[in-house]
Amino acid sequence: MISDWIDISTPIAAGMQHWPGDPDVTVTRFAEIGRGHDYNATSFSMSAHTGTHVDAPLHFIAGARSIDEMPVTQLIGAVRVVLAAGAEKLQLERGERVLIKNGAADGISSSLAAHLAAACPPCLGIDALTMGSADVHQALLGAGVWIIEGLRLEHIEPGRYEMVCLPLRIVGADGAPARALLRRVG
Ligand SMILES: [Zn+2]
């Protein structure tokens, strides 16, 4: 059966792009069939903010909730994919999640963040490595909007979808890598 789910997460690999100052990604086969082991096994090391990942409120707000405290329903359900251009005019329905396509490398403006934070969607995603400045993060995270960064939306048309996005349950962490899937609605 052909799945209608579309993977919108960035593949994790050694040497992949990351935020300046974050550690490099390593992926190491530490046990290997053919090198005396009965099995293959891999370890990896990366920033919680590399590739497709979710920012917890704790990322920019001291003492706020960490990624393991996120209600999973924040990132599962109806979502609208919109173009960055024109997002200021967006009128959100209650509970509607939003993904921003063609986001600038430095994210969204403070005024757009304030507009979106006022509507308080369960989550806001973007296909850039960052949602924006510290002000942008604080406005959204402070309003209870969980942030998804590093999405792959180049093959996704604007429109209405269903999303499943699940960050790893890392205790006390300010973010975590996530697998994200979309399915067209209607
Ligand atoms: Zn992040």
Residues whose N, C-alpha, C, O or C-beta is under 5 A from the ligand:
A	BS01	ZN	H49 D55 E149 G175
